[in-house]
Amino acid sequence: MRGLFVTGTDTGVGKTVLSAALVAAIAAEGESVSAYKPVVTGLGEEPAQEAWPQDHELLAQMAGMTPEQVAPLRYAPAVSPHLAATMAGERIDAAQLIEPALALAQGGTLIVEGVGGLLVPFNEQFTVRDLAVELALPLLIAARPGLGTINHTLLTLQAARAVGLEVRAVVLTPWPRRPSDLEQSNRETIARMGEIEIVDLALVAHTDRSNLAQAGANLPWQKWLTPGRGTHSRT
């Protein structure tokens, strides 16, 4: 399977922007690419930014798919997937998450966006991390550049590596044009202590395809998709 799994240190740290930028950039190169976000919650809430579509809608626009193809399971409450399913009188099974991803991967490159962080549960026994292990895709970690990110990012790296996931990079987003001493120090500290490549993704102000494709073109996605890259690359 050719693709990348985008996770985050928390919710709201830029996973969807990173995923959409990757999809748009790969598609701009003429490659076949699909997007997959297994579960979307919070559809009953207003988007954080009025001009921005819901996560699965944005990914669908970039991939030329329907929102339903991107996210097979969709819930209104802004809660964790396992609770949203329970509130709907359902239970999410692992097969419901794995099989659509495998089907989409047959069409070329697959960009999977997780839900929240790695240990978010889909049910009592199956987490986002378990899904990443099942799909065996290299991992990207989206993280904030500001205060608190060192602990959150290093814990996410530890959780990923503990089960053998191959982490390609930490992507700090949105990376400011003039980073503060704190942000620069966070970047250097995560790279050193986590022994990981750090890549910056600047603020993406608009959701049009060209803007996201340009943001994605500035990321080394071709390298990330190359088999056999190590997990402990220093900057």
Secondary structure, 3 states (H helix, E strand, C coil): CCEEEEEECCCCCCHHHHHHHHHHHHHHCCCCEEEECCEECCCCCCCCCCCCCCHHHHHHHHHCCCHHHHCCEECCCCCCHHHHHHHCCCCCCHHHHHHHHHHHHCCCEEEEECCCCCCCECCCCCEHHHHHHHHCCCEEEEECCCCCHHHHHHHHHHHHHHCCCCEEEEEEEEECCCCCHHHHHHHHHHHHHHCCCEEEEECCCCCCHHHHHHHHHCCCHHHHCCCCCCCCCCC
